[in-house]
Amino acid sequence: MIRNTTRGAALAAILAAVVVAACGTSAADEAGMGLATVSAEVMDITSAVAATGTIEPIRVIDVKSQASGEVLQVAVELGEEVERGALLVRIDPRDVRNAHDQAVADLDVAEARYTVAQRKLERTANLKDSQVVTEEEYEDALLEQANAKAALVKAKTNLELAADRLNDVAVGAPITGTVVEKTVEEGQIITSAKEVTGGTIMLRMADLNEVQVRTLVDETDIGSIRAGLEAQIKVEAYPDREFSGLVLQIEPQAVVEQNVTLFAVLTRIQNREGLLKPGMNADVEIEVGARNGVLALPNGGIKTVDEARALVDALGLDPELLQQRVETEDDRRPDGVGGGEATADDSEERATEASDDSGLPSMQQIQAMSQDERRKFMQNLSAGDRQRMIGMFQQLREQRQRAQRADPASPKPAFVFVETPEGQLTLKPITIGLSDWEYTEVMAGLAEDDVVFQVPQGLVQQSEMLEFMRRRTSMPGMGR
């Protein structure tokens, strides 16, 4: 539930806040300056990674002919569905038929020569026993019979090949599928696939009962995507219909476009009705998390730690408010961790253990310090210890970022602006979880119907601008 003021009133409130900050009076003294407010409410949240891509077939086959010659018939049309083995193209059979007839004749000659050579060998063997022929004449007859036998085998093989080539002039469908491309027409001369050039591609076929969408996803979101996640697909041809699919795989090689690193994600979709065609543009939303019946706030009311830090300075609030921390259920566990999987809290605990071994304070102890105490502590450290502390902070931050990318629902610190009983604007820490395009789950720090203020981030830039004007012009009344 969002209660918006009029545009003019909101603008006036923002300008008033900046002027108040520039004049040295805290904007927290004017909590009800006409800023829009939002309330925490229970709802269902589904987080998704959105991307655009193109419909493409999973399996595409190039249809070529083993025979060369003129195309006499193209039996299918573009887009036609055909069964495996159905006639696609017929090639002029004259050359292969002549070769087949010649192979038949060669076989007849080879069989006759073998028969003659076999009989001659038998006669020579009988005469050799009677010592009528010499040993040399017998050997000649034996060699002639062997050559005739080899010629017979060769003729049979040539006939089988000629018969296959005769069948090759009728090109059948290699799969059951759809003709997605036709590149030849009747009367065209094609070359065989056995040629050095690889032959002429006559048709392309694809099984469109199942298709896929290839999308490019930013590397910041790729950590939350894995094979098997559900995805919803929409195409412009059917704007009122949503198709369901599953993430098939994430390609390992990155693609860099305009200095942005992207990874190709393949999503597979059942297409039994044949509505999805190759080349269609598709919008894909991959569901990476869902929470039902959770407390949530509109995103405009939530500030990240960095955003809150900038607004605290712009509004003149007490910086110590940023040191507050919300105690969650996991914090109250004796072991300090919850669930079974590694989370950001687990990473923090491991970092804490490492800091204890080095003799330096734990992360919890450092976070409990005020800003001044932390500054003095860091100043009193040796150069080596200071470097180790900076490395620990960096390591913890990277561990948290990795955990959050892998699990969008992992707990994260954030802040909201609320009104104190005295009517002043103040900062309140919360813990957030899953987020969608409009709402974010509030895991701790707020209750249902609690009201927070939507403080625009533009106050930071406006405050910086007025501070710049104050320094440059030294306008009366603009000093702090």
QUIMOVEN-V202865 format. One record per residue. N is the residue number from 1. RES is the residue in three letters. SS is DSSP state (A for helix, B for strand, O for the rest). PHI is phi in whole degrees, 0 to 359 (999 if undefined). OMEGA is omega in radians with two decimals (none if undefined). Layout:
BEGIN
n=(N,N)
res=(RES,RES)
ss=(SS,SS)
phi=(PHI,PHI)
omega=(OMEGA,OMEGA)
END
This chain:
BEGIN
n=(1,2,3,4,5,6,7,8,9,10,11,12,13,14,15,16,17,18,19,20,21,22,23,24,25,26,27,28,29,30,31,32,33,34,35,36,37,38,39,40,41,42,43,44,45,46,47,48,49,50,51,52,53,54,55,56,57,58,59,60,61,62,63,64,65,66,67,68,69,70,71,72,73,74,75,76,77,78,79,80,81,82,83,84,85,86,87,88,89,90,91,92,93,94,95,96,97,98,99,100,101,102,103,104,105,106,107,108,109,110,111,112,113,114,115,116,117,118,119,120,121,122,123,124,125,126,127,128,129,130,131,132,133,134,135,136,137,138,139,140,141,142,143,144,145,146,147,148,149,150,151,152,153,154,155,156,157,158,159,160,161,162,163,164,165,166,167,168,169,170,171,172,173,174,175,176,177,178,179,180,181,182,183,184,185,186,187,188,189,190,191,192,193,194,195,196,197,198,199,200,201,202,203,204,205,206,207,208,209,210,211,212,213,214,215,216,217,218,219,220,221,222,223,224,225,226,227,228,229,230,231,232,233,234,235,236,237,238,239,240,241,242,243,244,245,246,247,248,249,250,251,252,253,254,255,256,257,258,259,260,261,262,263,264,265,266,267,268,269,270,271,272,273,274,275,276,277,278,279,280,281,282,283,284,285,286,287,288,289,290,291,292,293,294,295,296,297,298,299,300,301,302,303,304,305,306,307,308,309,310,311,312,313,314,315,316,317,318,319,320,321,322,323,324,325,326,327,328,329,330,331,332,333,334,335,336,337,338,339,340,341,342,343,344,345,346,347,348,349,350,351,352,353,354,355,356,357,358,359,360,361,362,363,364,365,366,367,368,369,370,371,372,373,374,375,376,377,378,379,380,381,382,383,384,385,386,387,388,389,390,391,392,393,394,395,396,397,398,399,400,401,402,403,404,405,406,407,408,409,410,411,412,413,414,415,416,417,418,419,420,421,422,423,424,425,426,427,428,429,430,431,432,433,434,435,436,437,438,439,440,441,442,443,444,445,446,447,448,449,450,451,452,453,454,455,456,457,458,459,460,461,462,463,464,465,466,467,468,469,470,471,472,473,474,475,476,477,478,479,480)
res=(MET,ILE,ARG,ASN,THR,THR,ARG,GLY,ALA,ALA,LEU,ALA,ALA,ILE,LEU,ALA,ALA,VAL,VAL,VAL,ALA,ALA,CYS,GLY,THR,SER,ALA,ALA,ASP,GLU,ALA,GLY,MET,GLY,LEU,ALA,THR,VAL,SER,ALA,GLU,VAL,MET,ASP,ILE,THR,SER,ALA,VAL,ALA,ALA,THR,GLY,THR,ILE,GLU,PRO,ILE,ARG,VAL,ILE,ASP,VAL,LYS,SER,GLN,ALA,SER,GLY,GLU,VAL,LEU,GLN,VAL,ALA,VAL,GLU,LEU,GLY,GLU,GLU,VAL,GLU,ARG,GLY,ALA,LEU,LEU,VAL,ARG,ILE,ASP,PRO,ARG,ASP,VAL,ARG,ASN,ALA,HIS,ASP,GLN,ALA,VAL,ALA,ASP,LEU,ASP,VAL,ALA,GLU,ALA,ARG,TYR,THR,VAL,ALA,GLN,ARG,LYS,LEU,GLU,ARG,THR,ALA,ASN,LEU,LYS,ASP,SER,GLN,VAL,VAL,THR,GLU,GLU,GLU,TYR,GLU,ASP,ALA,LEU,LEU,GLU,GLN,ALA,ASN,ALA,LYS,ALA,ALA,LEU,VAL,LYS,ALA,LYS,THR,ASN,LEU,GLU,LEU,ALA,ALA,ASP,ARG,LEU,ASN,ASP,VAL,ALA,VAL,GLY,ALA,PRO,ILE,THR,GLY,THR,VAL,VAL,GLU,LYS,THR,VAL,GLU,GLU,GLY,GLN,ILE,ILE,THR,SER,ALA,LYS,GLU,VAL,THR,GLY,GLY,THR,ILE,MET,LEU,ARG,MET,ALA,ASP,LEU,ASN,GLU,VAL,GLN,VAL,ARG,THR,LEU,VAL,ASP,GLU,THR,ASP,ILE,GLY,SER,ILE,ARG,ALA,GLY,LEU,GLU,ALA,GLN,ILE,LYS,VAL,GLU,ALA,TYR,PRO,ASP,ARG,GLU,PHE,SER,GLY,LEU,VAL,LEU,GLN,ILE,GLU,PRO,GLN,ALA,VAL,VAL,GLU,GLN,ASN,VAL,THR,LEU,PHE,ALA,VAL,LEU,THR,ARG,ILE,GLN,ASN,ARG,GLU,GLY,LEU,LEU,LYS,PRO,GLY,MET,ASN,ALA,ASP,VAL,GLU,ILE,GLU,VAL,GLY,ALA,ARG,ASN,GLY,VAL,LEU,ALA,LEU,PRO,ASN,GLY,GLY,ILE,LYS,THR,VAL,ASP,GLU,ALA,ARG,ALA,LEU,VAL,ASP,ALA,LEU,GLY,LEU,ASP,PRO,GLU,LEU,LEU,GLN,GLN,ARG,VAL,GLU,THR,GLU,ASP,ASP,ARG,ARG,PRO,ASP,GLY,VAL,GLY,GLY,GLY,GLU,ALA,THR,ALA,ASP,ASP,SER,GLU,GLU,ARG,ALA,THR,GLU,ALA,SER,ASP,ASP,SER,GLY,LEU,PRO,SER,MET,GLN,GLN,ILE,GLN,ALA,MET,SER,GLN,ASP,GLU,ARG,ARG,LYS,PHE,MET,GLN,ASN,LEU,SER,ALA,GLY,ASP,ARG,GLN,ARG,MET,ILE,GLY,MET,PHE,GLN,GLN,LEU,ARG,GLU,GLN,ARG,GLN,ARG,ALA,GLN,ARG,ALA,ASP,PRO,ALA,SER,PRO,LYS,PRO,ALA,PHE,VAL,PHE,VAL,GLU,THR,PRO,GLU,GLY,GLN,LEU,THR,LEU,LYS,PRO,ILE,THR,ILE,GLY,LEU,SER,ASP,TRP,GLU,TYR,THR,GLU,VAL,MET,ALA,GLY,LEU,ALA,GLU,ASP,ASP,VAL,VAL,PHE,GLN,VAL,PRO,GLN,GLY,LEU,VAL,GLN,GLN,SER,GLU,MET,LEU,GLU,PHE,MET,ARG,ARG,ARG,THR,SER,MET,PRO,GLY,MET,GLY,ARG)
ss=(O,B,B,O,O,O,A,A,A,A,A,A,A,A,A,A,A,A,A,A,A,A,O,O,O,O,A,A,A,O,O,O,O,O,O,O,B,B,B,O,B,B,B,B,B,B,B,B,B,B,B,B,B,B,B,B,B,O,O,B,B,B,B,O,O,O,O,O,B,B,B,B,B,B,O,O,O,O,O,O,B,B,O,O,O,O,B,B,B,B,B,O,O,A,A,A,A,A,A,A,A,A,A,A,A,A,A,A,A,A,A,A,A,A,A,A,A,A,A,A,A,A,A,A,A,A,A,A,A,O,O,O,O,O,A,A,A,A,A,A,A,A,A,A,A,A,A,A,A,A,A,A,A,A,A,A,A,A,A,A,A,A,A,A,A,A,A,A,O,B,B,B,O,O,O,O,B,B,B,B,B,B,O,O,O,O,O,O,B,B,O,O,O,O,O,O,O,O,O,O,O,O,B,B,B,B,O,O,O,B,B,B,B,B,B,B,B,B,A,A,A,A,O,O,O,O,O,O,O,B,B,B,B,B,B,A,A,A,O,O,O,O,B,B,B,B,B,B,B,B,B,B,B,B,B,B,B,O,O,B,B,B,B,B,B,B,B,B,B,B,O,O,O,O,O,O,O,O,O,O,B,B,B,B,B,B,B,B,B,B,B,B,B,B,B,B,B,B,A,A,A,O,B,O,A,A,A,A,A,A,A,A,A,A,A,O,O,O,A,A,A,A,A,O,O,O,O,O,O,O,O,O,O,O,O,O,O,O,O,O,O,O,O,A,A,A,A,A,A,A,A,A,A,A,A,A,A,A,O,O,O,O,A,A,A,A,A,A,O,O,A,A,A,A,A,A,A,A,A,A,O,O,A,A,A,A,A,A,A,A,A,A,A,A,A,A,A,A,A,A,A,A,A,A,A,A,O,O,O,O,O,B,B,B,B,B,B,B,B,O,O,O,O,O,B,B,B,B,B,B,B,B,B,B,B,O,O,O,B,B,B,B,B,B,O,O,O,O,O,O,B,B,B,O,O,O,O,A,A,A,A,A,A,A,A,A,A,A,A,A,A,A,A,O,O,O,O,O,O,O)
phi=(999,239,249,261,278,290,299,294,295,296,297,297,295,296,295,297,296,292,297,300,296,291,275,96,255,296,290,292,286,233,293,262,279,90,293,292,238,226,242,285,216,272,199,262,235,236,260,218,260,258,203,246,199,231,290,215,290,280,234,242,239,277,263,237,249,282,250,258,138,274,283,270,208,247,274,230,245,299,88,282,267,229,271,301,91,294,294,253,220,242,259,305,270,301,296,288,292,298,295,292,298,297,294,296,295,299,292,299,297,296,294,295,296,292,297,298,295,291,293,298,295,296,296,297,296,294,291,295,296,272,60,274,252,276,297,295,295,293,296,299,294,295,295,297,293,293,296,294,294,297,296,294,299,298,295,297,295,298,292,297,296,295,294,296,295,294,285,293,290,255,272,260,289,285,219,275,186,243,282,261,204,232,244,233,228,299,96,281,267,241,251,285,293,278,289,299,287,93,87,271,281,271,216,235,239,213,270,263,293,218,234,220,246,259,241,252,245,299,297,290,259,292,294,267,256,213,299,100,291,283,221,248,238,232,235,295,294,229,294,263,236,241,256,255,210,231,294,273,195,247,292,288,271,285,239,254,233,52,66,249,271,233,234,282,243,259,243,264,227,286,225,299,280,72,283,273,248,303,97,295,281,227,258,243,239,262,285,253,183,211,226,250,64,247,286,215,233,300,300,295,268,251,239,290,299,294,296,296,298,293,288,302,292,292,266,73,279,291,299,295,298,288,274,291,220,271,275,262,300,295,294,276,289,301,271,79,230,228,70,244,265,291,234,297,297,299,298,294,296,296,295,296,299,296,289,298,296,276,85,271,298,286,297,297,294,292,293,283,288,285,296,293,297,294,296,295,298,294,292,276,283,289,299,293,293,296,294,294,296,298,297,295,300,295,298,297,297,296,298,296,296,297,296,291,293,287,227,299,269,294,296,222,285,201,222,227,261,230,257,282,303,276,85,258,278,218,259,231,281,221,243,249,231,292,223,241,290,239,234,229,292,255,274,199,108,224,239,302,75,297,255,232,265,267,272,291,291,297,300,296,295,293,295,296,293,293,295,296,296,297,290,280,251,50,292,299,86,258,285,276)
omega=(-3.08,3.10,-3.08,2.97,3.05,-3.08,-3.12,-3.14,-3.13,-3.14,3.12,3.14,3.14,-3.13,3.11,-3.14,-3.12,3.13,3.12,3.14,-3.10,-3.11,3.06,3.11,-3.07,3.06,3.10,3.12,-3.08,-3.08,-3.10,-3.06,-3.11,3.09,3.09,3.11,3.07,-3.10,3.07,-3.13,-3.12,-3.11,3.04,-3.13,3.05,3.14,-3.09,3.01,-3.08,3.11,3.08,-3.13,-3.07,3.06,3.09,3.10,3.13,-3.07,3.12,-3.10,3.03,3.14,3.08,3.14,3.03,-3.12,3.06,3.08,-3.09,3.08,3.13,-3.05,2.95,-2.95,-3.10,3.10,3.13,3.14,-3.11,3.07,-3.08,3.10,3.10,3.13,-3.14,-3.12,3.08,-3.07,3.05,-3.12,3.08,-3.02,-2.99,-3.09,-3.11,3.10,3.09,3.11,3.12,3.12,3.10,3.13,3.10,3.13,3.11,3.12,3.10,3.13,-3.11,3.12,3.13,3.14,-3.14,3.13,3.13,-3.11,3.14,3.12,3.13,3.13,3.14,3.13,-3.13,3.12,3.13,3.13,3.11,3.11,3.12,3.14,3.08,3.13,-3.14,3.10,-3.13,3.11,3.11,3.12,3.08,3.13,3.12,3.12,3.13,3.13,3.12,3.10,3.12,3.12,3.11,3.12,3.12,3.11,3.14,-3.14,3.10,3.13,3.12,3.12,3.10,3.10,3.13,3.10,3.10,3.13,3.09,3.08,-3.10,-3.12,3.03,-3.05,3.13,-3.13,-3.14,3.13,2.95,-3.07,-3.06,3.07,-3.09,3.10,3.11,-3.02,3.13,3.08,3.12,-3.12,-3.12,3.10,-3.13,3.07,-3.09,3.08,3.13,-3.14,-3.14,-3.11,-3.13,3.08,-3.10,3.02,-3.11,-3.11,2.93,-3.13,3.11,3.03,-3.06,3.05,3.08,-3.12,3.12,3.06,3.07,-3.14,3.07,-3.06,3.12,-3.10,3.11,-3.14,-2.99,-3.13,-3.12,-3.11,3.09,3.14,3.11,3.12,3.12,3.13,3.07,-3.03,3.05,3.08,-3.08,-3.12,-3.13,-3.03,-3.10,-3.10,3.14,3.14,-3.13,3.12,3.12,3.08,-3.12,-3.12,3.01,-3.11,-3.02,-3.07,3.14,3.06,-3.13,3.11,-3.14,3.10,3.07,-3.13,-3.08,3.06,3.13,3.10,-3.13,3.13,-3.07,-3.07,3.00,-3.04,-3.08,-3.13,3.13,-3.11,-3.10,-3.09,3.09,3.14,3.11,3.04,-3.06,3.00,-3.05,3.00,-3.13,-3.11,-3.12,3.11,3.12,3.07,-3.13,3.07,-3.14,3.08,-3.06,3.07,2.97,-3.05,-3.12,-3.12,-3.06,3.12,3.02,-3.13,-3.14,3.11,3.14,3.14,3.13,-3.13,3.09,3.12,-3.11,-3.08,3.12,3.13,3.14,-3.14,-3.13,3.12,-3.13,-3.11,-3.14,3.13,3.12,3.08,3.12,3.12,3.13,3.13,-3.10,3.10,-3.14,-3.10,3.08,3.13,3.12,3.13,-3.10,-3.05,3.12,3.12,3.08,3.10,3.09,3.13,-3.13,3.14,3.11,3.10,3.12,3.13,3.14,-3.13,3.11,3.14,-3.10,-3.13,3.12,3.14,3.10,3.12,3.14,3.13,3.13,3.13,3.14,-3.14,2.99,-3.11,3.13,3.14,3.14,-3.14,3.12,-3.14,-3.13,-3.13,-3.09,3.13,3.02,-3.12,3.14,3.14,3.12,3.12,3.11,3.12,3.11,3.10,3.11,3.10,-3.13,3.13,3.13,-3.14,3.13,3.10,3.12,-3.13,3.10,3.14,-3.12,3.10,-3.14,-3.12,-3.10,-3.12,-3.12,-3.12,3.13,3.10,3.09,-3.13,3.00,3.07,-3.13,-3.14,3.10,3.07,3.12,3.11,3.14,3.10,3.14,-3.10,3.13,3.14,3.05,3.02,-3.10,3.13,-3.07,-3.12,3.00,-3.06,-3.04,-3.02,3.09,3.11,3.05,-3.07,3.14,3.06,3.13,3.04,-3.13,3.13,3.02,-3.07,3.06,-3.11,3.04,3.14,-3.07,3.14,3.12,3.09,-3.11,-3.13,-3.13,3.10,3.11,3.14,-3.14,3.09,3.09,3.12,-3.13,-3.13,-3.04,-2.99,-3.08,-3.12,3.12,3.11,-3.10,3.13,-3.14,none)
END
